[in-house]
C-alpha cells in the first residue's frame, strides 16, 4: 500500500509539482491547462490522477501540493476523495493539501451540502477553495491562485512556507448565512 | 368591427364569432379563412386553414379564439387541438410575450375554469407580457376568484403570477381598491404567503386600519411568526407605530423567500427588449433632472424603474385634481414634475414617494428627500426592493453572458453612487456581499465588490470578521499584488467611514449613550482590532511580495489614516505601525517611502503629545486606549529612526545586532551607512547636491557633507519635496550647533 509522503524524494531545482485528484477528468484537464498557461518563475509540473493510491511503478518527482477536487453535484466524487485521503501521509496535511469545490454556484443541482465539505476540510485542517470550474473566467483566476500556493508549498517564496498556509487560508466554518 | 363582414354567412358562425372578441383585432385574412369553413365543425377548420404564408400572429389569434369559446364537448380529437393551441400560446409567449389584449382573454379563460385544472395552470405559466398588462384584466381575473370556479392550486399560481408581474401592470389604482378582498384571502393557509407578499407591495398608509392589525395578530398567534407575516406587520408598524405593540426584529431580514419563479428568465428578456440598450449610470447632479414622463405604451422596464407617482392622471398628460383631493387637501405633487432642488424644498411636505422604491436610485432629488425624511417605512421598502433585485435577479456567478455582466456592473455602480451620495451603506448590499464572498473568484465585478466592502457600516469587529475577513483573507493572500493593493485601499476607506460614523455619533451624544448600543470603549476596541488585523495582513503580504515598494506605499497610506485618528476624528485611539512595516519602510530603497514614513512618525508624535496633554488636563482616566506601552514603543521607533538617519548610531538599543558580529563581517564603517547622506535611497540626492555645488568635480566624497554643509544638504532635500522629512525634523529633532558626522 503505497502512501504519498511529502519528503521521501529530493526536490528538483526550481521545479514545483502539483497533483490534482478528482473523478472529473474533463475539468481537471482544463484546470491543468489553465495552470500551465500561468506566468511563473518556477517550472511547473501538473499531474492528474483519478484517485489514490498512485501506481508505484512510475518514476515521478516529489509532490509539493495535492489538490482534491470535489464536485458538489456528484456524491461519488466526494466518496472517491474520502477514500483517497487514506493514502496520504499525515505530514502532508501541514499545508500541502487543499480541497477545491466546484459546482457550488448551481445550488439546485447540488447533491452534497456545502457544510459537508466544510466539515471535511476542518477535520483535516486544510484550506478550502470554491470555484465553478466550468466557467472559464473563474477557472483562470483559480489557476492563478493555485500556482501561487504551489510556489509557496515548493519553498520558492522566501520567508513563507507551507506551514503558514493553513492559518492564512482557512476561513472559520459555521457562519450562519440564514440569519441574514 | 364585426360589421365589416360579408352577409352571406352562416349566422351561427357569425354569432359565435361576434360573442368573443370585442377588443380583439383580427386581420381580414383570418376572417376569410373562417368564412370558408363555416359549415363544418370548427376544429377541422383549423386543420384546413394551413395557408402557406401563415404567420404566428394568426396562429395565436386562432388559439386565443379557441380558448375563448370554451371546450367543445363532443370531439375526440379535442385534446390534440387543445395541445396544439397551447403550444402556440407557449411559443409566442416565450418568444415575444403576449399582447395586453391576449392576456386579458387568456387570463379570464384560465380563471373561469372552463378548461381543466392542468390547462389553467399551464396557461398561467405562459402569461408573459410583451409590454404591459392592463389593470382591467387583473381586476376581471380577480373577480373570477370570487366565483370559486378555479382550483386552489390555480389560485396559488395566480397570486404568484400577480406578484411576479406586479411591475408590468400599468396602473395600480383599482387593484389598490381591492385591498380588502386580498386581505380577506389571508385566511387561506395555502395562499397566505403570496397574498402577504402582494399586500406588502400594495399597502399604503390609509390601508392600515385597526381591524386589519387585529386580524394579522390573530393570524400570527394561530400559525406562529412566519417571515411573511413579519414583513407585513413591520410595514404596518412603520405606517402606524401606535397600533402595534408587538416587538419585531429590528434587523431587516429578507422576508419573502426566493421561491422558484417560473417567469424569471422570460421577464428578464422582456425587460431587455423593452428598454433597448441598458442605460449607463446617470450622473447624480443637483440641477434640473431629466425625468422621463411615463407614457402608456413605452413603459421601459429597466432594472431601475422610472419614477412614477401613483396619482398622476393620464388623460392628455395633464394633471386633473379630483374633488376629493381638493377637499381633502392632500394633494401631493406628482413626482414627474419635480425638477429642481428649490422645488423639492417648497413641496417637501406633500411629496408621496413612488410605489417603485427603486426608482429613487437614479434621481438625485428624491435621494435628498429620502435622506432628510428618515422614514423607516421608506427605507424598509427600498431595502426590500434592493435585496430582491440583488439576490433574485442577478446571481452573478450564473452570468456567463457578457452583456448581462455589464448590466449588473452598471447597476452596482448606480447603487454604490447612491451610497456615496447618502454617505451610508445599505443593509441589503451588506447582506449580498456576505452571501457572495465565499464563492467570489476575486476577479468578476472586482472594483464594485471592493467598493461595497468600503461601505460596510460599523459594527463589532468580532461580528464582521467571520462574515467578511475570513473569506477576503484567503483571496488576499493568494492573489496578485494589484489585488492586494486594491483590498488595502478599500479597507482604508472602510476605516474612514467607520471613523466618520463614530465621530459623528460621539459628537451628537455624550460618551456613554451611543446609538450603536456600544460604549465608546467597545467601539474603540473594534476599530483597534480592525487596524491590528490589517497590520497582520500587511505584514504577511510584505513577505509574500518580497518587500515590494508598491505594496508598501499602499500600506503606508493606510497608516497615514490611522496615525491621525486622535487629532482628526477626536476619538481616543492611537495604534502604532507593526514593526515589520516600520523597518521595511526605514530600510527601503525608495525615497518617497522614507519621506512618507517620516511624515507618519511626525503625525504620531503630534497625536500622542495631544493625547497625553488632554489626559493630564482632565486628570480622569477615561475609556482611553492609550497606554504607556504605546508611548514606549513609539519612543523606541523614534530612537531607531533618529539613530539611523541623523546621529549615525543605528540599531544600538534593543535586540538588533551584536556589534561583534557586525565587525566580523568586515564592514568597517557601517555606522554611517544609513544616515541621510549614505542611505541607499538618498545616495543619488547627495550626489546631485554635491555636483550642484561643484559641477566640474570628477570624484565626490560623501563624507564631505558635514557641519554647515549638512544643513545646506537638508535644505536641498526639503526643496526637492521631502516635506515629510522637514516636518519630522521640526517635531522630533532638537538641533544643536554641534556638527553632525
Interface residues (C-beta under 8 A of the other chain):
Chain A: X104 X105 X106 X127 X129 X130 X131 X132 X135 X137 X138 X140 X141 X142 X144 X145 X148 X149 X152 X157 X158 X159 X160 X164 X168 X169 X170 X171 X172 X175 X177 X180
Chain B: X253 X254 X395 X397 X398 X400 X431 X434 X435 X438 X439 X441 X442 X443 X444 X466 X467 X470 X471 X473 X474 X475 X477 X478 X479 X480 X540 X543 X544 X546
